[in-house]
Amino acid sequence: MKQSSTRRAMFVLAAILVAAAFFTPSLANDPDPLQDFCVADPTSGITLNGFPCKNPANVTAGDFFFAGIAKAGATNNTQGSVVTGANVEMIPGLNTLGVSLARIDYAPGGLNPPHTHPRATEI
């Protein structure tokens, strides 16, 4: 009889642990950013995944602007289209945001060749 009550106690304890693990709220989230912005500093000698941040005192409005995205590209090629990309190398203010832009210009009858975006999306 003592062995039966021990098994029952172990079963109840295991059931409580499973229920506690099942009903515990998830604490997974993205951490709050440590700073408001991180403008890329491509002149820095530090190598890491991405670009290191520029000193906020040296940030200018030009770090958030790229005039090339407003200009039509030359579509006189075989595909009849041209892509103008704008990423952190052209707009340093995009650093750490995971954002890039592209302007696609088509000639009449131009084509969008088949392509993929690994680990990315297209809107």
C-alpha positions, 0 to 999 in steps of 0.5 A, a space after each residue: 500500500 505504501 508503494 501505491 501511495 508513493 506512485 500516486 504522489 509521483 504521478 500528481 507531482 509529474 502532472 503538476 509540473 507538466 501543467 505548470 510548464 504548459 500554462 507558463 506564459 511565454 516570455 519570448 520577445 524582441 529586446 528594446 533597442 538600446 539606441 534610437 538610431 545607428 547610422 552606419 560608419 563604413 570608414 570604421 576599421 571594425 568588422 562585424 555583422 553589419 556596420 558599426 554605428 557612427 558617432 551621433 554628433 557626426 550624423 547628418 541629414 544626408 545619412 538618411 537620403 539617397 537621390 538615386 532612387 528618384 532617378 529613372 534608370 536606363 532601360 535600353 538593355 536586353 531585359 528592358 528593365 533596370 533595378 536601382 537598389 538602395 541599401 545601407 551602403 547608399 543610405 547609412 541611416 538604414 543600418 540595423 533596421 533590416 530594410 532595403 529599397 529597390 526601384 525597378 524601371 521598365 521599358 514598354 514590353 520590359 521583363 522582370 527576370 525570374 529571381 529569388 530573395 533568400 531570407 527576404 521578401 518583396 512587396 
